[in-house]
């Protein structure tokens, strides 16, 4: 006979699998351009169905007494107006979607393909498109409900009036949309939005470090490896915390957000000997996906700013001003990152055990970012001076950890070597070397 404990464990595994799938689905939907339009369209559909099934005679009579011109009493007039509204909304929607696609294409070619997810998930544009689609669906439902050739039922008079009002509102939204889409493609706004969102994520991580400042050495009793080639995108925090208390273990998640894991790569280890079932239960709390884009990691912001800055220095674009702006933003972000540990220590719910989430090491992040600029900007004196100023400012900051300063000094030496190798003008080279 199957024991109740076995059934309970199986149901827990199913719940974990379901939760992981729901997390992946939520992230996919949340970053899709159809997220808010889908919700708004459904809401408008529900409102339309409710309105045509609710007696609105008192409201219609009140409006008819105050402003009778607002009440459409003839069925043919109502159908004509609704048809015009539907046609107009469809035209606005097509034009707006065309503008979005043009914006994405221009941003991808001029700046970086990495910024496209942020532009696609722009909430303001999604709300506008959602109102367009919702208005069209609302008007279609009302149009199908209007019957007869002469006077229409007062029940449908109010929905027709509402359709007219929201159509006028959509026209106002269209003007706003044109203004918003024209400003969102400007590079200054793009890099500023990336900077703000990344800085906010770093500040939240700093608060987490302050609340969980304790560290703990975790032994490698059991090591669990990846079962396939995937990207690691985080962990379901509540579930891993419960498992730490249940198994009485401390766990170190070695992979960091956005890291690609080859089959057999080490994902985590813990300080107890795990059974196969326990390994599976922990594995199910991990969020593993086949795409690289990570909405919850600050490292993606560093990468996006770097790609925009490096691409700005390409011969086809030749925009050193943008590259300088990205370095200024990166210097601020690096300072915020330098206040954090390379690992995030979090207590379980009971407080007796710890699970550790690894971050991309500061040394690796600094090397990858500065290395790209050194490669593409080594002959530009102004950018090399900017990079040197950034590294010197970080190195002289008294609040930065000593092991981080050592890495910064190494990058500063590498920058000086590149300057000596690539700056051919002796006057410029002397200015670069003497810069303090």
C-alpha positions as CSV (number, residue, x, y, z in Angstrom):
1,X,0.0,0.0,0.0
2,X,1.2,3.5,-0.8
3,X,2.0,5.4,2.3
4,X,0.5,8.8,3.1
5,X,4.0,10.2,3.4
6,X,4.9,9.1,-0.1
7,X,1.7,10.7,-1.5
8,X,2.5,13.9,0.4
9,X,6.0,14.1,-1.0
10,X,4.7,13.5,-4.5
11,X,2.2,16.2,-4.2
12,X,4.8,18.6,-2.9
13,X,7.0,17.9,-5.9
14,X,4.1,18.6,-8.2
15,X,3.4,21.9,-6.4
16,X,7.1,22.9,-6.8
17,X,7.1,22.0,-10.5
18,X,3.8,23.9,-11.0
19,X,5.2,26.9,-9.1
20,X,8.4,26.9,-11.2
21,X,6.4,26.8,-14.4
22,X,4.2,29.6,-13.2
23,X,7.2,31.7,-12.4
24,X,8.6,31.1,-15.9
25,X,5.2,31.8,-17.5
26,X,4.8,35.0,-15.4
27,X,8.2,36.3,-16.5
28,X,7.5,35.6,-20.1
29,X,4.1,37.3,-20.0
30,X,5.2,40.2,-17.9
31,X,7.9,41.1,-20.4
32,X,5.7,40.6,-23.4
33,X,4.2,43.6,-25.3
34,X,0.8,41.8,-25.0
35,X,0.7,41.7,-21.1
36,X,-1.3,44.8,-20.3
37,X,-3.3,44.9,-23.6
38,X,-4.5,41.4,-22.8
39,X,-5.6,42.4,-19.3
40,X,-7.3,45.6,-20.4
41,X,-9.0,43.9,-23.3
42,X,-10.5,41.3,-21.0
43,X,-11.6,44.0,-18.6
44,X,-13.4,45.9,-21.4
45,X,-15.1,42.7,-22.5
46,X,-16.4,42.1,-19.1
47,X,-17.6,45.7,-18.7
48,X,-19.4,45.5,-22.1
49,X,-21.2,42.3,-21.1
50,X,-22.2,43.7,-17.8
51,X,-23.6,46.9,-19.2
52,X,-25.8,45.2,-21.8
53,X,-27.3,43.0,-19.1
54,X,-27.9,45.6,-16.4
55,X,-30.8,47.9,-16.4
56,X,-29.5,51.5,-16.9
57,X,-32.8,53.3,-17.4
58,X,-32.4,55.6,-14.4
59,X,-29.0,56.8,-15.6
60,X,-30.1,57.2,-19.2
61,X,-33.2,59.2,-18.1
62,X,-31.0,61.4,-15.9
63,X,-28.5,62.1,-18.8
64,X,-31.5,62.6,-21.2
65,X,-32.9,65.3,-18.9
66,X,-29.5,67.2,-18.6
67,X,-28.1,66.7,-22.1
68,X,-30.4,64.9,-24.5
69,X,-28.0,65.3,-27.4
70,X,-25.7,62.7,-25.7
71,X,-28.3,59.9,-25.9
72,X,-28.5,58.0,-29.2
73,X,-32.0,56.8,-29.6
74,X,-32.0,55.4,-33.2
75,X,-30.5,52.0,-33.9
76,X,-29.2,52.9,-37.3
77,X,-27.3,56.0,-35.8
78,X,-25.9,53.8,-33.1
79,X,-24.7,51.2,-35.5
80,X,-23.1,53.9,-37.7
81,X,-21.3,55.5,-34.8
82,X,-20.1,52.2,-33.5
83,X,-18.8,51.2,-36.9
84,X,-16.9,54.5,-37.2
85,X,-15.4,53.9,-33.8
86,X,-14.3,50.4,-34.6
87,X,-12.7,51.4,-37.9
88,X,-11.0,54.4,-36.3
89,X,-9.6,52.4,-33.4
90,X,-8.3,49.7,-35.8
91,X,-6.5,52.4,-37.8
92,X,-5.0,53.9,-34.6
93,X,-3.9,50.4,-33.4
94,X,-2.2,49.5,-36.7
95,X,-0.4,52.8,-36.8
96,X,0.7,52.6,-33.2
97,X,2.0,49.0,-33.6
98,X,3.9,50.2,-36.7
99,X,5.5,53.0,-34.7
100,X,6.5,50.5,-32.0
101,X,8.1,48.1,-34.5
102,X,9.9,51.1,-36.1
103,X,11.2,52.2,-32.7
104,X,12.4,48.7,-31.9
105,X,14.1,48.3,-35.2
106,X,15.9,51.7,-34.9
107,X,17.0,51.0,-31.3
108,X,18.4,47.6,-32.3
109,X,20.4,48.9,-35.2
110,X,21.6,52.2,-33.6
111,X,22.1,51.2,-30.0
112,X,22.0,47.6,-28.9
113,X,19.6,44.6,-29.3
114,X,19.9,44.1,-25.5
115,X,17.7,47.1,-24.8
116,X,14.8,45.8,-26.8
117,X,13.2,43.9,-23.9
118,X,13.1,47.1,-21.8
119,X,11.4,49.0,-24.7
120,X,9.0,46.2,-25.4
121,X,7.9,46.1,-21.8
122,X,7.4,49.8,-21.6
123,X,4.2,50.0,-19.5
124,X,2.9,53.3,-20.9
125,X,2.9,52.1,-24.5
126,X,1.2,48.8,-23.4
127,X,-1.5,50.7,-21.6
128,X,-2.2,52.8,-24.7
129,X,-2.4,49.8,-27.0
130,X,-4.5,48.0,-24.4
131,X,-7.0,50.9,-24.4
132,X,-7.2,50.7,-28.2
133,X,-7.9,47.0,-28.3
134,X,-10.3,47.2,-25.4
135,X,-12.3,50.0,-27.0
136,X,-12.5,48.0,-30.3
137,X,-13.7,44.9,-28.5
138,X,-16.1,46.9,-26.3
139,X,-17.6,48.6,-29.4
140,X,-18.0,45.3,-31.3
141,X,-19.9,43.7,-28.4
142,X,-22.2,46.7,-28.2
143,X,-22.7,46.7,-32.0
144,X,-23.7,43.1,-32.0
145,X,-26.2,43.8,-29.2
146,X,-28.0,46.7,-31.0
147,X,-31.1,45.3,-32.7
148,X,-34.0,46.8,-34.7
149,X,-34.3,49.5,-37.3
150,X,-35.9,52.3,-35.3
151,X,-35.6,53.2,-31.6
152,X,-33.2,51.2,-29.5
153,X,-33.8,50.0,-26.0
154,X,-32.6,52.4,-23.3
155,X,-30.4,49.6,-22.0
156,X,-28.1,50.0,-25.0
157,X,-28.1,53.8,-24.9
158,X,-25.6,54.0,-22.1
159,X,-23.1,51.5,-23.6
160,X,-23.2,53.5,-26.9
161,X,-22.5,56.7,-25.0
162,X,-19.6,55.1,-23.1
163,X,-18.1,53.8,-26.4
164,X,-18.2,57.4,-27.8
165,X,-16.5,58.7,-24.6
166,X,-13.7,56.2,-24.6
167,X,-13.1,56.7,-28.3
168,X,-12.5,60.4,-27.7
169,X,-10.2,59.4,-24.8
170,X,-8.3,57.1,-27.2
171,X,-7.7,60.0,-29.6
172,X,-6.2,61.9,-26.7
173,X,-4.1,58.8,-25.9
174,X,-2.9,58.7,-29.5
175,X,-1.4,62.2,-29.2
176,X,0.3,61.2,-26.0
177,X,1.5,58.0,-27.6
178,X,3.2,59.8,-30.5
179,X,5.0,62.1,-28.0
180,X,6.0,59.2,-25.7
181,X,7.3,57.0,-28.6
182,X,9.3,59.9,-30.0
183,X,11.0,60.6,-26.7
184,X,11.6,57.0,-25.7
185,X,13.8,56.4,-28.7
186,X,16.2,59.2,-27.7
187,X,19.4,57.7,-26.4
188,X,19.6,60.0,-23.4
189,X,16.3,58.7,-22.1
190,X,17.2,55.1,-22.9
191,X,20.5,55.1,-21.0
192,X,18.9,57.1,-18.1
193,X,16.1,54.6,-17.7
194,X,18.6,51.7,-17.7
195,X,20.7,53.5,-15.1
196,X,17.8,54.3,-12.8
197,X,16.4,50.7,-12.9
198,X,19.8,49.2,-12.3
199,X,20.7,51.6,-9.5
200,X,17.3,50.8,-7.8
201,X,18.1,47.1,-8.0
202,X,21.5,47.6,-6.5
203,X,20.1,49.7,-3.7
204,X,17.5,47.0,-2.9
205,X,20.3,44.4,-2.8
206,X,22.3,46.7,-0.4
207,X,19.3,46.7,2.0
208,X,19.1,42.9,1.8
209,X,22.8,42.7,2.7
210,X,22.4,45.0,5.6
211,X,19.4,42.9,7.0
212,X,21.4,39.6,6.4
213,X,24.9,40.7,7.2
214,X,26.0,37.3,8.8
215,X,28.3,35.0,6.9
216,X,28.7,31.2,7.2
217,X,31.2,28.7,5.9
218,X,29.2,25.9,4.1
219,X,30.8,22.5,3.6
220,X,30.6,20.6,0.3
221,X,28.8,17.5,1.5
222,X,26.6,17.2,-1.6
223,X,27.2,18.8,-5.0
224,X,24.3,19.0,-7.5
225,X,24.9,19.7,-11.2
226,X,22.8,20.9,-14.1
227,X,20.8,18.3,-16.0
228,X,20.8,20.3,-19.3
229,X,22.2,23.4,-21.0
230,X,20.1,26.2,-19.5
231,X,20.4,29.8,-18.1
232,X,20.1,30.1,-14.4
233,X,17.5,32.9,-13.5
234,X,17.1,32.7,-9.8
235,X,15.4,30.6,-7.1
236,X,12.0,30.4,-5.5
237,X,13.0,32.0,-2.2
238,X,10.1,30.8,0.0
239,X,10.5,27.2,-1.1
240,X,14.3,27.0,-0.7
241,X,13.9,28.6,2.8
242,X,11.4,25.9,3.7
243,X,13.6,23.1,2.5
244,X,16.6,24.5,4.5
245,X,14.5,24.2,7.7
246,X,13.0,20.8,6.7
247,X,16.3,19.2,5.8
248,X,18.3,21.1,8.5
249,X,20.9,22.2,6.0
250,X,22.8,25.3,4.8
251,X,23.0,25.6,1.0
252,X,25.3,27.6,-1.3
253,X,23.9,28.4,-4.8
254,X,27.0,28.9,-6.8
255,X,25.4,30.0,-10.1
256,X,24.5,33.7,-10.5
257,X,21.6,35.4,-12.3
258,X,21.9,35.1,-16.1
259,X,24.7,32.6,-16.0
260,X,24.7,29.9,-18.7
261,X,25.0,26.4,-17.3
262,X,26.4,23.6,-19.4
263,X,25.1,20.1,-18.7
264,X,27.0,18.8,-15.7
265,X,27.9,22.3,-14.4
266,X,27.8,22.8,-10.6
267,X,24.7,24.6,-9.5
268,X,24.7,24.3,-5.7
269,X,26.2,22.4,-2.8
270,X,25.1,21.9,0.8
271,X,26.5,20.7,4.1
272,X,24.5,17.5,4.4
273,X,24.2,14.3,2.5
274,X,21.1,14.5,0.3
275,X,18.9,11.7,-1.0
276,X,17.8,11.6,-4.6
277,X,14.4,12.9,-3.7
278,X,15.8,15.7,-1.7
279,X,18.1,16.7,-4.6
280,X,15.1,16.8,-6.9
281,X,13.1,18.9,-4.5
282,X,15.8,21.5,-4.3
283,X,16.4,21.4,-8.0
284,X,12.7,22.1,-8.6
285,X,13.0,25.4,-6.7
286,X,15.5,26.7,-9.3
287,X,14.3,28.9,-12.1
288,X,16.0,27.6,-15.2
289,X,15.2,29.0,-18.7
290,X,16.4,28.7,-22.2
291,X,16.6,32.5,-22.8
292,X,19.3,34.8,-21.4
293,X,17.2,37.9,-20.6
294,X,16.9,38.4,-16.9
295,X,14.5,40.9,-15.4
296,X,15.7,40.7,-11.9
297,X,19.5,41.0,-12.1
298,X,21.4,44.2,-12.0
299,X,24.1,42.7,-14.2
300,X,21.9,43.1,-17.3
301,X,21.9,46.9,-16.7
302,X,25.7,46.9,-16.7
303,X,25.7,44.9,-19.9
304,X,23.2,47.1,-21.7
305,X,25.0,50.3,-20.8
306,X,28.3,48.8,-22.0
307,X,26.9,47.6,-25.3
308,X,25.3,51.0,-26.0
309,X,28.6,52.8,-25.1
310,X,30.8,50.4,-27.1
311,X,28.5,50.5,-30.2
312,X,28.4,54.3,-30.0
313,X,32.2,54.2,-30.8
314,X,31.7,52.1,-34.0
315,X,32.7,53.8,-37.3
316,X,29.1,53.6,-38.5
317,X,27.7,55.6,-35.5
318,X,30.7,57.5,-34.2
319,X,29.0,59.0,-31.1
320,X,31.7,59.5,-28.4
321,X,29.3,61.7,-26.4
322,X,27.0,58.7,-25.7
323,X,30.0,56.5,-24.8
324,X,31.0,59.2,-22.2
325,X,27.6,59.3,-20.7
326,X,27.5,55.5,-20.3
327,X,30.9,55.6,-18.5
328,X,29.6,58.3,-16.1
329,X,26.6,56.1,-15.3
330,X,28.7,53.0,-15.0
331,X,31.0,54.8,-12.5
332,X,28.0,55.4,-10.3
333,X,26.8,51.9,-10.6
334,X,30.2,50.4,-9.9
335,X,30.4,52.4,-6.7
336,X,27.0,51.0,-5.6
337,X,28.0,47.5,-6.5
338,X,31.3,47.9,-4.5
339,X,29.2,48.3,-1.4
340,X,27.9,44.8,-1.7
341,X,29.4,41.3,-1.1
342,X,29.8,38.8,-3.9
343,X,27.4,36.5,-2.1
344,X,24.0,37.2,-0.6
345,X,23.4,35.5,2.7
346,X,19.8,34.9,3.6
347,X,18.4,33.2,6.8
348,X,15.8,30.6,6.6
349,X,12.4,31.2,8.1
350,X,13.4,29.7,11.4
351,X,16.6,31.6,11.4
352,X,18.7,28.5,12.2
353,X,20.0,27.9,8.7
354,X,21.3,29.9,5.7
355,X,21.1,29.8,2.0
356,X,23.6,31.8,0.0
357,X,22.9,33.2,-3.5
358,X,26.0,33.9,-5.5
359,X,26.3,37.2,-7.5
360,X,28.6,37.8,-10.4
361,X,31.9,38.6,-8.7
362,X,32.9,42.3,-8.6
363,X,36.2,41.4,-10.2
364,X,34.6,39.6,-13.1
365,X,32.0,42.4,-13.7
366,X,34.7,45.1,-13.6
367,X,37.0,43.1,-15.9
368,X,34.2,42.4,-18.5
369,X,33.0,46.0,-18.6
370,X,36.3,47.9,-18.6
371,X,37.9,45.3,-20.9
372,X,35.3,46.0,-23.6
373,X,35.9,49.8,-23.4
374,X,39.7,49.3,-23.4
375,X,39.4,47.2,-26.6
376,X,37.2,49.6,-28.6
377,X,38.2,53.0,-27.1
378,X,42.0,52.7,-26.6
379,X,42.8,55.3,-29.2
380,X,40.4,57.9,-28.0
381,X,42.0,60.2,-25.5
382,X,38.8,61.6,-24.0
383,X,37.3,58.2,-23.3
384,X,40.6,56.8,-21.9
385,X,40.7,59.8,-19.5
386,X,37.1,59.1,-18.5
387,X,37.9,55.4,-17.8
388,X,41.0,56.4,-15.8
389,X,38.9,58.9,-13.8
390,X,36.3,56.2,-13.1
391,X,38.9,53.7,-11.8
392,X,40.8,56.3,-9.8
393,X,37.6,57.5,-8.1
394,X,36.7,53.9,-7.2
395,X,40.2,53.1,-5.9
396,X,40.3,56.2,-3.7
397,X,36.9,55.6,-2.2
398,X,37.5,54.8,1.5
399,X,34.3,52.7,1.8
400,X,35.3,50.1,-0.8
401,X,36.5,46.8,0.3
402,X,40.2,46.1,0.2
403,X,39.9,43.1,-2.1
404,X,37.9,45.1,-4.5
405,X,40.5,47.9,-4.6
406,X,43.1,45.4,-5.6
407,X,41.0,44.4,-8.6
408,X,40.4,48.1,-9.5
409,X,44.2,48.8,-9.4
410,X,44.8,45.9,-11.7
411,X,42.3,47.3,-14.2
412,X,43.9,50.7,-13.8
413,X,47.4,49.2,-14.7
414,X,45.9,47.5,-17.7
415,X,44.3,50.7,-18.9
416,X,47.6,52.5,-18.6
417,X,49.3,49.8,-20.6
418,X,46.7,50.1,-23.4
419,X,47.1,53.8,-23.4
420,X,50.9,53.5,-23.9
421,X,50.4,51.0,-26.7
422,X,47.6,52.8,-28.6
423,X,47.9,56.5,-28.1
424,X,50.5,57.5,-30.7
425,X,50.5,61.2,-30.1
426,X,53.2,62.0,-27.4
427,X,51.4,65.1,-26.2
428,X,48.1,63.1,-25.7
429,X,50.0,60.2,-24.1
430,X,51.6,62.5,-21.6
431,X,48.3,64.1,-20.8
432,X,46.8,60.6,-20.2
433,X,49.7,59.4,-18.0
434,X,49.9,62.6,-15.9
435,X,46.1,62.7,-15.4
436,X,45.3,62.6,-11.6
